[in-house]
Amino acid sequence: MIIYEATKTEFISDVTNELLVERLYNSYQEKIGRTSKSEILSWENSLQRMSNVMQDRDIPKDSSVAIEFNIPNTSKRVDFLVAGNNGSKDHVVIVELKQWSEVEKVEGKDALIDTYLGGGKRSVTHPSYQAWSYAALIEGFNENVQEQHITLNPCAYLHNYRKIIDDPLTDAHYEEHLAKAPVFTKGEIQKLRNFIKKYIRKGDEKQLIYQIEHGRIRPSKSLQDSLSSMLEGNEEFLMIDEQKVFYEQAYHLALDAVKEDKKQVMVIEGGPGTGKSVMAVHLLVNLINQDLMTLYVSKNSAPRDVYASKLKGTLKKTEIDNLFKGSGSFTNSDLNEFDVIVVDEAHRLNEKSGFYGNQGENQVKELIQASKFTLFFIDEKQRVTLKDIGSMDLIKKYAEEFDAELITGKLMSQFRCDGSDAYIAWLEDVLQIRETANTHDYGVDYDFQVFDNPHRMLEKIEELNKVNNKSRMLAGYCWEWPTKERRNTDFKDITIPEHDFEISWNLQDSIWAIDQNSVSEAGCIHTAQGLEFDYVGVIIGPDLYYEDGYVKTDYTKRARSDQSLKGIKKMAKEDPVKAQTIADEIIRNTYRTLMTRGQKGCFIYCVDPELNEYFKSRLKNTVLYNDLSPRSFDKVAEDREEYK
């Protein structure tokens, strides 16, 4: 979508005659339905400067100008485009406009720069990187740009910024990005004109702006090939047994749904470690390879960031991040805008989207509406916040509303926790989530250890992590995570005074799960759910304790910065029994989820000494054996007497 389009001559005339702001405002109201004149007036200075730039007689009068091009499938907008031909090829110049007057270099981080926005200093992407990344998005996903060989030429214009000696904006630290998208500043108007004239020497005879705006969304062939090569031979994404069976079914159903233009919804249920995420990534890559516009969606950013990082290889961040989306990205999507959407951790979906939870109608409904084939991977026992609404019943409801065929399946075999179905059953019984056939602790064939000292547990995790960087510390969200300290690993959020133990929550802007330096930081439910490790060390906070023979919960011990139980106090005033029941389930599910992240082992330390002793007593009673692990332990009840 483009807010404004004109020839060079028309654009200059609109600026000169002070008509541009009114036309932009009217176009916004018509196409988007929300904006303010004050917002558009804030651009007026920048657009006046671009009018000055375009007043060069060597820039063709019939070259095309566009303002505010919304890149499909993103919330990103290109500020200014100029289209034409250099005599042999079609070109579009992308100009990222900034009103900045001051910047500072950010050491140690690629493509980030500090500037002053919203009354304070913030780290943002360097304008050269931003302009280049927008061009890369358009090139990577616009069929007309790919097939008609339209060349995009990005740059940035900081018209209020005066360069100084050893200027941080053009520091050698940003050399790679400046080479791909040069930056022009105050006093360099002629340099910007020359950059435009290098590519735009003739008018826009082929209506290039129209071609870009109406190009079908499709991943480029180079992106397809790169993704496929990364998946091949990567043992982390190996599918076995029923994973492969369900994958093949989902893959062919998706192809048929798109080919026959028949809306379908598929739901695959599966507990921890059953391979849901592995299948999701395979479907993403292989359906893209079939020219289908496919997205991987999850509520939590952690699994998106980790899987995207693992697939990146030599690809640039922008090229692959566009395939990994948050569940709130579809509030304005058209019907069947995408071919396939694969939703991981569907139990974590919310009703509303947006930072304040005031956008959209229902995420389940929006996801089904947005694609021809929507696949939900779900485990209702991993719903861990009051806002989690993803359920089989809700998916079924909206599938029927869109007259979509519903296909269901269930993954039974799990490959995490050393493949121990016994451990899952034992854990659910120990946490008193449900009484299972493992009440007498049979067959916990899994490395589960209880530590009396959190220092010892951390040392063990650090030692194991040296093998392959796949061991991590986790904790219940019972300690505050101050906003000002979220990038400071020296600030120790989690403290256990009786052991003189302290540890930081994971850094806000790092891929904690795979960052080599993050083993001594603790992840919480929001950064760990959907991921797996070899070993996890879980600190069980005071929200779970043992008293009078029962495992009990106390939601008042959760940190205020945790949004999982936001609204529970109000609910407790209106209906205390309901509030306690819901909070109790969420807390138990949270620890079940944390304690099933390890493929090979789980270690725990409980803040409550009585709970620690309870876990030890249950562990002492276990009988280790392997021959029953493939079986469902709910069938062992009839054999209890034999094992006594």
C-alpha positions, 0 to 999 in steps of 0.5 A: 500500500502506498499513501501518495504517488505522483510524478516528480513535477506533481510532487514539487507542485503539491509541496510548493502550493502547500497541498501535500499535507492535506492530500497525505491526510486524506489518503491516510484516512481513506486507506488506513482510517487513522492518523492525525494532521499533527503526525503528517505535519511532522513530515513536512520539513522532510518532504520540503527537503526532498522537494528541494532535492528533486528540483534538479532538471536532470532528474526526469519530470516524468519519474515517479515519486511515492511516499509511505510505501507499506512493505507487505507482510510487515509494519515497515514503511519506506519513506520516499521512493523515486522510480525510472530508468538509467538507460538500460535497466529499471531502478527505484531509489529508496530514501530513508528520511531522518530528522536527527541532529545528533547520534552516538556510535554503539560499540560491540553491536552490529548496525545499532546507533544511539540517537535521541527520540521521545525525550531520551537516548535510544539504540536504533538501527543505523539509517543505512542498515534500515534503508538497505533492509527495506530494500532487501525485504522488497527484493526477497518477497516481491514477485514483480521485482524479482521477475521484472528485474527491478533494481532497488537502490537504498540510501538515507538522508539526515537533512538536519544532521551536520557531520563533524570530524571522526563522525560517529554516523560514518564511523568505520564500524558501519562501513559494511552498511554504508557501502550498501546504502550511503547516508547523506546529511545537511549540506550534501543535497547535491551528492544525494541528487547525483545518487538519484541521477545515477539510476534515474535518467529516464522517466518511469515508462513501466509504472514501476511503483505500481508494479511494486505495490501490486507484486504478489508476495513470494519468497525469492528463489535464492531465499528458498535455496538457502533455507533448504540447504541449511535444513539438510544435514542439521540433526537438530531438525531431524524428524522421526516416526510419527513426526514424519507421518504428521509432517507429510500429511500436513505438507500435502494438505497445505499444497492441496488447500492452496491448489484447490483454493479450499480453506483448511485448518489443521490442529496437531496436539502434542506434549513436551518434546513430541517434535511440534517445533521441529515439524513447524520449521520443516513445514516453513522451509519446505512449503516456501520451497514450493513457492507458497508464502508461508509464515512461522508464528508464535506468541513468544519471541524466544522460539522465533528468535532462536529458530530464525537464528539457527536457520540464518547461516549466511542469510542476512537478518532481514531476509529471514526474520520476515518469515517469523511473526508474532501472533499479533501481526494479523489484526489487519490481514485480508482474507487468505492473504497468505498461503500457509501459517504455521502456529507453534505454541498455539496454546499461548495465543491471546484474544487481543493484540497490541502492547495495550491489548486493545487491537484486533478481535481474536488471534485465533480468528485472525490467523484462520482468516489470514491464510488458506491453510492454518496449522496449529500445534497445541498443548493445552497443559502449557497454558501459563498466563491468564491471557492464554486462550488457545484451545481446541474448542476455540479453533474448532469454533472459528474453523466452522465460522470460516467454513474451513475443513478441520483436520486433527492429529495427536503426537504421542511419542516424546523425544525430550526427557530422554524419551521417558514417558514415565518422567512426564507422568511422574512429574505431573503426579509429583506436582499434583497436576493429575494423579497418574499411574505413576503415583508409586514412582515407577520407571523414572528413566531420566536424569533428575536431581534435587540440589540443596544448594543453588550454587552447586546446581549452577556449577553443574549446569556450567560444567555440562554447558561446556560440552555443546552450549545446550544447558541453561538455568531457569527460574519461576518468575518470583523475582522482579525484572526491573526495566532499567536493568534488563540489559545489565547482566551485572545486576543480580535480579534473583537472590537467595540470601540463605545461600548467598546466591544471586543470578541475573535474569537473561538479557533483554536483547540477547538470544539467551538460549543459544548465546555462548555467554548466557549460561550464568543467566536465568531464563523464565517461562517466557524465554524458555517455553517452546525451546529445548536444551540438554540439561536445565537447572530450575529454581522453584520459587516461593510460589510453589511450596509443600505443606500438610502433605500437599504441593500448594501454590501462592500467586502472591509470590509472583513478581509484579513484572510478570504479566502471567497473572495480570488481573488475578487480584481483581478476579480474586475480589469478585470470585476468590475460588475461581481466581485461586483455581486458575492461578493454581493451574497456571503455576503448576503448568509453568513448572511442568513446562520449565521442568520438561525443557531438558532432553537429557536431564532436569535439576531443581532447587526449591526455595521452600525446604519442605518442597525440596525434601518432598521431591527427594522423597519421591525421587528415592522411591523411583525404580529405574527401568527402560523397558516400559518407556515406550508405553503410556504410563496410564496403562501401568496401573493394572500392573502395580502389584507386579512391581511392588 
